[in-house]
Amino acid sequence: MASQEIETLTAALSRLPGLGPRSARRAVLWLIKRRETALVQLLDALGAVQGALVECEVCGNIDTHDPCAICADPRRDMRALCVVEEVADLWALDRARLFTGKYHVLGGRLSALDGVRPEDLAIDRLLARVEQGGVDEVVLAMNATLEGQTTAHYLAERLEAFPVRITQLAHGLPVGGELDYLDEGTLAQAIRARRPVA
């Protein structure tokens, strides 16, 4: 049996996504073995980020500056705006370095079951950004779930009032995917989004 402090640390780590009790115990043991280096660095990093985190007033990203590094970057294409559900989606897309425009985080997706309504999301802030002008294209990068697609449809309707091109991420077969292993929803989307062979 470990001390109460170690058990508390293990319980805290086990609540992180992707870590269960066993993985958390392994992580705690690894940190304890390297307490002079890894544990001290982790504690310093957590302490530094705790007091510095802010939500970007422009896009909703989480950063240590407001506006965030993406919004403040003059090399970004201000004419393209990519709308995502959560900050994790923004980070995933930006990590790929394929989109060079700006982002907008909704803070969730519409869901009647969960009681999430349009006024619960940053939709009004999105519309205000588009209304200011300078945006030529809005990319709806919603997750390929029922709620995500409902949100994308709702946003497309609201954005029709503005002179912008509205696009959506492609859905369907993943590269290297085998038909036999794909779920019916992915196959259905791939059939609906089929295109001519060049």
Summary of the structure (lengths in Angstrom):
residues: 198
radius of gyration: 21.1
end to end distance: 65.3
largest distance: 65.7
contacts: 496
relative contact order: 0.08
helix: 47%
strand: 14%
